[in-house]
Every structure is written in structure tokens, then in C-alpha cells.
Amino acid sequence: MKFSFTDDQRMLAGAVREVLEKSCPPETVRAAAGGERPGPAWRALADVGLLGAHVPEEHGGLGLTPLDTVLAFEETGWFAVPGPLVETAVAAPLLVPDARLAEIAAGTLVVSVASPLLPDADIADLHVVGDRVAPSGETDLTRHTSADAARPLFSAPRDELPAGPAFDRAALATAAQLLGLGRRLRAEAVSYAGQRRQFGAVIGSFQAVKHQLADVAIALEFAAPLVHRAAYALAHDAPSAPRDVSAAKDAASRAAHGAARTALQVHGAIGYTDELDLQLWLNRVWALRPAWGDDGLHRARLRDALLGDGPAAERLP
């Protein structure tokens, strides 16, 4: 298969990057760790159309496909946008009543979807657990420890994953975010490697460090086509879509995790302190890796598909 992104798809990603450069500095991500509702970045993404990208046009959205938005979601990973973005913009349009879709597109409705835990449920207006959609005040929540303070996690009495298109589309968007996060971490590591000095030389001149950074770059470049292939499969309702999504999520998760480990090694212990912003992207990678299916789930789906076990390839726990 040979394809390239259209000018419109690249323009949407460019518009998202432009508005997030202004509205989502690291200080915004830090503020989210204090429990603030989605602020300027959320409003900016609504204005540029990303929150309503998957909402049908008759409900005030753009009616776009996963292929149209995958590059844009990579950009949201680069900036570690706080709030339940994938849950609200990607999963919710397939799960909430049509009467609420216009609010999603306008940026006035925040939705948390169990995957299987509910991210940012404390600031969400609606909670979706399995096939149940309820106002936030009607859900009995239990808070859990999260790797990312800007992405708190909660459980409800039932913690079910939504099946079908909502799961696959959200898993793909999460893979795209992980790809963006991995690229940001690699960029931060390369920059710092040109500044940090040991034994009288910058560590970026050391062969071992060069090899580590090259390995990260290769893993990210190998993961990107899988993410884009999955977006194409979902946009065209290909029978292979569940397999392709699982391959993308697994590859992006592993590549981003490798980028996080290398970035932390390059920075040293200071990389995980509040003195540097690096920990914002580290924490987000570790929080998103198990979201919308952990590595084990997606490898099982991929294995079933490759071994020709039929319906098992689309099975969810």
C-alpha cells in the first residue's frame, strides 16, 4: 500500500501544533496536576476543530476519519495536553447520546471513558463505563494511584472497556499520542546531550549515547507507519483494522517507553525532578502505555489475527 497524507490532514496537524505552542506550555500541564479543569489548551483545540473532529457535521462537528486526525493527535502527544482528550474527542462521539454531541464539538462537555479505569473523572461532566452513560455526580468513584499526576485515575463499581469502533479508535489515538511523546522525549534528550558534560566533553559526543539515541529514532520511525496504517484501515473499515490497531498500539508503546528510558538516562536523576519539565512527558508515557489496552492485550489480539483464529482477533477481555 502506498499513500500520503493530504494537504488538509497536514494543515489540521499544523494548526493544532500552532495553537498548542501558545496555549499548552509545560506550566499548563503542571497546573493540571493540581486538579484544574481543562483550560486554554482545551478551548484552543475546540476552536481549531479537533474536539469536534469525529462528531458528525449535523451535530456541529467536522465528521472526519481517524486518518484525517492521526497526525493532529501526534501533536497533542508532543505537548502532553492535559484532560481526557482521547476519551472526549474520539471515544465519546460513538458512545454518548446524539443530543450531547454538539457540546463535545463546542468544548463545553468533558467526558471520561473507562479504559478500564476512568481518567480525569474528577473534572468530567459525563462518565462512560461499558454501555452506561451517567452524569458525574451519579458515579461512585474510587481514586487510584497514577503515574501521571496530571492524569488522575478512578474506578467505578463496574470497570468495562467499550467494545467495537470506540475501543479501536481510542487505542489508535492513544498510539498517536505516544508517538508524539516519544519524539518529544528524543528531542529533549538530544538537546540535553549537547549540553551535559562529563570527562571534559559533552555526552552527546560519546559513541554509546549516540547509539542509544539512534535506537530510539529507529524505533519511533518503525512505529509511525504502523500507526498510520491503522488509521488508514479504520478510515476504510478494513477487516484487518483490529489487527492493525493492536500492532500500532504495541509498537508505539514500546517505542515511547524506550524513548523515556533513554531520555532519563541522558539527563540523569535530575530528569525526574521538578526542576526540569522532562518528567511531564515521562509520566505521560507511563500513564498512556496501559490505557486503551495494555501491551499484553494488544499482543494477544495481534497473535490471534496472525494465527488465523478468526473472531478471536477482535475479542476484548
N, C-alpha and C positions, 0 to 999 in steps of 0.2 A: 504494500500500500504506500502511495506517495501523496502527500498533501502538504499544504502550507496554510498558515493562519491568514485570514483575510485582513484587509486594512481596518475594517470596523472592529474586529476582535482585538487587534493590536492597539487601536485607538482607545478602546474601553480600558485595557490594562494600563495604558499610558495616563489616562485621565485619573484612574484610581491611584496610581503612584503619585501623580502631581498633587492631588488633594490630601493624601496621607502624609506627604512630606511637610505639609503645613499644619495638619490637624492631629497628627499622631507621633509626636516626638516621644522619646523614652519617658519623659515626665508623665505623659498621659497613661502609659502602661503602668507606671508605678502608682499613680492615683487609683487605678482600678483595683489594685491590691487592697486598698482601704475601703472597698465596698461602694465606690461611686457608680452611679448609673452610667451607661454609655454616653459619652459626651460629644465633643466636636467631631471626632472621627466618625462616630455613628451617623451624625447629622450629615457629614460630608459624603459618606457612602450612599445615603438616601438621596441626596441631591444629584449625585452623579449617576444614579440609577442602579447601583449594584444590589441594594436591598430588595428592589422590586424586579430584578433581572429575570427571575424564574416565576414571577407572578404573571398570569395571563393578561393580555392587553385590556380585555374587557373589565378587569378589576384594577386598572391603574398601573400595571407593570409593563415590562418590555417583552415578555413572552420569549425569552432567549433559551438556548440549549446549553447543556454543560460544556460543549465545545466552544461556545461563544464566551464563556466566563472563566474558563480554567486558567488563562493567563492572568486575569484580574485577581483570582484567589491566590495565585502565587505571590502577587504583590502584597496582599494582606498578610501573608506569612512573613515577608521581609520586614514589615513594620510591627509584627506581633500585635495586631489590632485586638484590643480587649472587648469582652462581651461575647454572647453566644451567636456569633456571626453565621457560621455554617448552619446552626440549628434554625435560626430565624430566616435566613435568606434562601437556603437550599432545601432543608427538610420540611419546614413548616408549610410552605405553599402546597405541599402534597398531603398534608395531614390536618390542617385546621379548616373550619368551615369557610366557605367562599365569602361569607359576609365580613370576615376579618382580614381578607387578603389586601384590601386597599390600605389598611393600617400598616401592614408589613411594608408595602411599597413606599409609604409616606415616612417610615422610620419611627412611627409612634407606638408600634406594638413589638415588644421583645418577647421571644419565645424560647423556652428551654425544652429540649427533647432528650429523653432518656437514651443513653447510648453505651452501656445501660445506666450509668449514673447521669444525673441532671446537672450540667454545667451552668453556673451563674443563675441558679434557680432563685436566689435571694433577690435578684433585680428583675426577674422576668415577670411579665404580665400573665402569660399562659404557660402551663406545664403540660407536656405531652408524654404520656407513659403508655407504650403499646398503642392500643386503639382508643385510649381515654384522653380527652382534652378537657382541662379544667382550669378555672382561674387560680392564680397563685395562692389565694387565701384558702382554697379548698384542698390543698395538698399537704399531707403530713410529712414533713421533711426531716431527714437526719443528716447532719453535716459530716463530711468525711475529710480526712487529710488529703490535700492536693499538692502535687509537686510544684504547682504554679499558684502563688497567692492571688494573682490576677485572674485566675480561672477556678474559683471555688467549686467543689463538687458536693452533691447531695443525693440521697437515695429516697425513694418513695416506698410505700408498702409493697408495691409491685415494681419491679425494675426490668422491663422488657424492651428489647430492641425492636424498632419498627421494621417490618419486612418490606421486600419489594423495592420499587424505584427509590423511595425515600432513603433507604439504607445505602443503596449503591451510589446515589448522587451525593449524599453527605460524606461517604467514605472517600469518594473521588476528590471533593473539595478539600477535605482534610489532608489528603495526599498532596494536593497542590500547595496548601499552606506549608506542609512540612518541607516541600521542595524549596519554597521561598525562604523558610527559616534556615535551611541548610546552606543556601547561598549567602545569606546574611552572615552566618557564623563563619563561613570560609573567608568572606571579605574582611571581617573583623580580625580573624587570625592572621591573614596575610599582612594587613596593616600593622598589627602589633609586632609581628615577626620582623618587620623592618625598623622597629624602634627598640625593642628589648635587647639588651647587650649582655653577653656572657663571655668570659675568657677574652675580652678585648674586641669582640666582634658582634655584630647584630646576629641574632639567632637565625634570621632568615637566610643567612649565607651558609648555614650548616646543611650538609647533604641529607642528614636524617630528617630534618624539619622539612626540607623541600619535598622529600619522598612522601611524608605524611600528608602534606597539603595537596600534592598531586593525586594521591589516592582518594582524597575527599572529592577533588574536582572530577575525577573519573566516575566515582560512584554517583554523584549528582547528575552528570551528563548521561549516564546509562539509565538513571531513573526517569529523567524527563520524558523520553519517548514513550515509556510505558504509561506515564500519567496522561500524555496527550493521546495515546492510542485508546485508553479507556474512555476519555472524553468523547472521542470520535464514535466509539462503539455505543455509548449511551445516547448520543445525539441521533444516531441512526437506528436505534433499537436492535442492534445486532445480537444474535443469540449468544455470542461469546462475551457479552458485556459483564456479567458477574465474574467470569474468569479474569477478564482484563482489569476490572476494578481491583480485585484482590492482588493481582500481580503488581499493579501500580502502588497500592497502599503499602504492601510489604517492602517494595524496593525503595519508596520514598522514606518510609520509616527507618529503614536500616541506613540509608544514605545520610539522613538528617542526624541520626544518632551518632554516626561516625564523625560527622562534622562537629557535633557538640563535644565529643570526647577530644578530638584534635584541638579544637579552639581552646578548651580548658587546659590542655597540656601546654599549648603555646603560651598562654597567659600565666600559667602557674596558679597558685592558690588564690591570688588576688582576683582572678577572673570570676570567682564565685562570691565575692563580697559586694556590699552595697556601693563600694567606691566606683565600680565600673558598671556599665549597662549590660555587659555580656550576659550576666545571669538572667536577664529578662528573656533572652532568646533561648538560653539553655533550658530554663524552666518550662518554656512553652513547648519545646521539642519533647521533653519528658512527659508533659501533660497530654499532648496530642497523639503520641505513639500508641497508647491503648484505646484512644477514642474511636468510635465507629468501627470496632473490630480490632482486636489486638493481633500481633503477628501470628499467633497460633491459629486463630480463626481464619485469617486470610490464607495462610499456607494450606490449611485443610481444604478450603474451597478450591484453591488452585490445584492441589493434588487430586481431588475428586474429578475436576474438569479434565485434567491431563490423562487420568487413568480411565476416562470414559464411563464414569459411574452415573451418568445421566442426571436425574433430578438432584442428586446429592451435591452437585456443583453449585446449586442455588440455595442449599439448606442453611438455615441460621439456627443457632442454639436456642 
